[in-house]
Structures are given as C-alpha cells and as structure tokens.
Amino acid sequence: MRYKFKILYLVLLTQFLLSQTKFHKEIPRSDEKELKVKIFGSAGTFYISPGERDKIAIIDGRSEKGKTIVDVNYYVEDEIGYLEFETKRGILKNTDDEKWYIKLCDDIPTSLEVEFGASYAVIELGGMSVKNLKISTGVSSAKLKFTQPNKMIMRKLEVETGVSEFEIENLGNAKFRKFNFSGGMGSFDIDLSGEILDEADLKLSLGLGDLNIRIPRDIGAVISTSSGLFSPKKFDDFYKRDGSFISYNYNDAKKKIKLFIESGLGSIKVKWID
C-alpha cells in the first residue's frame, strides 16, 4: 500500500504569559509555497503590516497592565505554512495598555483570517500577496489599508463588523474579484481608489449607522439596493433604470463595477473622487 508522503519539518508552539513585559518572536522562512494565517485578538491595539521576505512572521507585543496568555503556533505541511496567533484576556479599560505588531512575509500567497474583540486595529496589506482575506471585529475601531497594489488577484474579501468604526483605504489595490461587507452598527467608510479589477463585484450590508462609499470618477458603476424604509440614499451623478442606479459615465468607462447594497436603519452615500 502506498502512503501519501507529507513533509512536516517545522513545528513551533509557544504559550507565553505576558505581564508588564515584552514579547518577541521571529519565524524564519524555509521553502513554503503558500501561507494560511489566523490572528485572533481579544483586546488591545493591533498593527498588521508587510514584513521581511526571509521571515514568515515577526511578532512584537507589550502589556502595561494585567496578564495576557499568548499562543503562537506554526507548522509546515506539504509546503504550506500554517500560522495561528491568539491572545486571551479580559476587556481592557484602554486599548493602548496592550499593543501588538505583527509583520507577515510579503511575497508568499497568503490566506489571512483576522478576528478582533474590543480593540483598535490598523491592517496594512499593501504590496503583499493576499489570496483570500476575512476580517471580523466586535466592539472596535479599525482601518484596512492597501497603500500599494496586491501582488496577486484576491479571490475573496470579507469584512464583518459589530458595533464599530471601520475605514477602508485604497480598496481597489486589493485587486479583489468579490467583496462582501457587513456592518452591524456604526460608521463605515469605503474608498475604492487603486487598481480595481474590471467587473469587480461588491455586496454591502448595513444595519444601523452611516455607510460612505467613495468611487474614482473613471470607474463606471451599477448599484442595486434593498433598503429599509428609513434608509436615505444619496447617489450623486447616477440615473435610475429598472430599479438600479447607473452612473452617467458607465458606457464610456474602461472599468466597471457592480454594487448590491442592503440597509436596515442606515444612511448610504456614494461620492465621486478624483
């Protein structure tokens, strides 16, 4: 009987009690062809950004008050690296009392899943090779940025937020095919600047709050809505046809996007940017 041969050449498991001290961990790169990363943060401030090409991850943290259990687990199987990072603690009175800096290898195709509780987060993924991305937040304030184009086409991008403020900058640089956004209650700002793909598909859902969408003027857009009675809509430079809103520049635009927006008791505004 032939058995599938698997190479399991690096196992890293760290559990660390962080109490008024610093944490530092570096994971060296070997011959990984793909990464699957999960980051779970219960509370605090988190910064995720591109790192060094010869390191899978560089993780630094500090805590001013209280105790936090930190789990870091990394292993490689069939040339795929699996990284899990998790902090376990109660609610902080001030998110600045605990800060984490996580840098990820920028040129390995990466599927990234991020989940934060009561936290503040800045996620900068510009210039990385992000294959799939899922972000979930609870009571939080967060920013997602793509200051440089993604090095590959992103298959799927999902953002789910609870009671929060969430801002996305240069989302076009993510080079996604499909983007699903679900905002529970709060203020949400989505900027579609960057190298957006033609025929990109966006589905945006808003519960209670404000949703502001900014679209570059050279992009054509079709918007379909399913809004509640108390959801005022403001779509500048669009005309309505067959229940959809179509931008006046749609026929002449080289790139076109489709948006489906549904809202409960929320306010939706679409603005054009140069």
N, C-alpha and C positions, 0 to 999 in steps of 0.2 A: 504494500500500500504506500502510495506516495503522499507525503505530507507537505503542505504549503510551508515554505521556509520563510520565517519572519526574522528580521534583524531588530533586536531590541538592545540598543547599545548605550543608552544613557537614561538613567532614572534618577530624578532629583526630587526629593520630598523634604520640605522644610516646614516646621511649625515653630513659630517664634513668638514669644511673649514680649510685646512692645510696651514699655512703661517708662515714660520720660527719657527716652533714649533714641538712638538712630538705628535704622535698618538699611543694609546694603546687600544686594545680591546681583551677580552677573552670571548669565547663562551663555556659554560660548557656542558658536555656530560650528556645525560639522557639515554633513552633506545632505541636509534637509532640502526637499524639493517643494514642500508646502507646510504651512503652519495653520493650526487651529487653536485659537486663543480665547479663553474665557476669563473675564475680570469681574469680580463681584465685590462691591464696596458697601459696607453697611452704613458708614457715616464718615464725614471728613471732607477734605478737599483733594481732588484727584486731577492730575495732569497726565494725559497720554499723548505721546508725540513720536515722530520717527527717530530711530536710534542709529547705531553703527552697523555696518554690513557684516562685520565679523562677530557680532553678538546677536543672539536670539532676543535677549531682553536685558535691560539694565533697570533695576528696581531700587529706588531710594525712598525712605519714609522716616518720619519723625512724629513723636507724640508728646505733647506738653502735659496732658492730663489724662488720668485713667489708664486702664490696661486694655490692650487690643491683642487678640490672637491672630496671627498672620499665617496663612497656609500658602506655600508655593510648591506646586507640583509640576514637574516637567519630565517627559519621556519621549522617545522617538520610536516609531514603529512603521515599517515599510516606507521609510524615507519621509514620513510625515511627523512633524513635531507637534506635540500636544502640551500646551501650557495652561495651567489654571492658577489664578491668583485670587485669594479671598481674605477679607478682613472680617472679624467677628467682634462686635462690641455694641453697647447701647447707644442711645442718642446723645450727641454732643451738644452742649449749650452754644458752642461756637465752632463752626466748621474749620476755622483756622487752627484749632487745637491739635488737629492731626492732618498732615499733608503727605501725599504720595505722588511720586514722579515715576512714571512707567514709560520707558522708551523701548520700542519694538523695531526689529530688523526691517529695513525699508525696501528690500528688493526680493523678498520671498513671497509668493502668492499667499495671502493670509485671509482666513475667515475669522472675523472678530465678533465676539458677543460680549456686551458690556451691560452690567446691571448695577445701579446705584440706589441707595435708600435716601436718607436725609443727608444731602451732600451738595457740594458745589463742584462742578467738573468742567474742565476745558479739554476737549478731544480734538487734537490737530493731526489729521491724517494726510495732509498734502504731500505728494511725492512718494507715497508708499505704494505697495502692490496689494490693494484690498480687493479680494474676490467676492466676499459677502460681508455685510455689516448689519448687526442688530443691536439697538440701544434701548434699554428700559430704565426709566427713572421713577422714583416715588415723589416725595416732597423735596424738591430740589431746584437748583438753578444750574443750567448747563449751556455750554456752547460747543457746537460741532463746526470745525473749520477744515476747508480744503484750499489752502493758500496756493498750492501747486496741483497740476493735474495728476490724477491717479495714473499709475503706470500700466494699468490694465482695465478692461471693461468690467464693471461691477455687475454681477448677475442680479443681486437683490439687496435692497437697502430698506431696513425697517426701523422706525423710531416710535416708541410707545412711552408716553409721559403721563404722570398722575397730576398732582397739584404742583405746578411748576412754571418756571420761565425757561423757555428753550429758544435758543437762537442758532440759526444755521447760516454760515457764511460761505459764499462761493460753491454752492452745492453742485453747480454744473461741472466743476472739476472732479467730482466723484465719478463721472462717466458711468452712471447707472443706467440700466435698462428699465427697472421698475423701482418705484419709491413709494412705500406705504408709511403714512404718518398718522398717529392717533394721539390727540391732545385731550386730556381729561378736563382740567380746569386751570386757566392761567393765561399767560401772554406768550404768543408764539410768533416767531419771525423767520421766514424762509427766503433766502436770497439765492436766486438761480443763476448767478453770474458764473462764468467759466466756460470750459469746453464741453458743454452739454451735448449729449448724443441726439441725433435726429430721431424722431419718433419715440422719445422717452415718455414713459407712462407714469403719472403720479396719481395716487389716491390719498386724499387728505380728509381726516375726520376730526371734528371739533365738538367738544361737549359744551363747556361754558367758558367764555373768555373772548380774546381777540386773536385772530389769525391774519397776519400780514404777509402777503406774497409779493416778491419783487422779481420782475421778469425783464431781461435785457430787451431793448427795442428791436433788435434784429431777429428775435425769435417769434415765430407765429404760434398762437395758442388757441385751443378749443377747450372751453370749460363747460362741464356738465355739473349740475348741482342737485342736491336733495336736501334742502334746508328746512328747518322748522319755521313756524310762524313768526317767531321773534328773532330771526336771523337776518339783519340788514346786510345787503350785498352792495359792494361798490366796485364795479369793474369798469375802469376808465378805458376809452377807446376800443370798446367791444360793441358788436351789434348782436341782437338775438335772432336766432333762426331755429325753428323746430325744437324749441326747448333748450338749446345750447347757446352759449355765448362765444362768439368767434371774433378774434382780433382783426382789426381792419387791415393789418399787414400780412394776413395769413397766406394769401395766394402768392405773394412775392417773396416770402421768407424762405431762406435756404434750409433752415432747420425749423421743425415743427414739434410741438409737444401737446400732450393730451392730459387734462386735469379733471378728476372727478372729486367734487367737494361735497361733503355732507356735514351738517351742523345741527346742534340742538339749540341752546340759547346762546349763540355766539355771534360775533361780528366778523365778517370776512371782507378784506380789502385786497385788491390787486393793483399794484403800482408798476409803472414802467420806469426803467433806469437806463441811463446812457452808458 
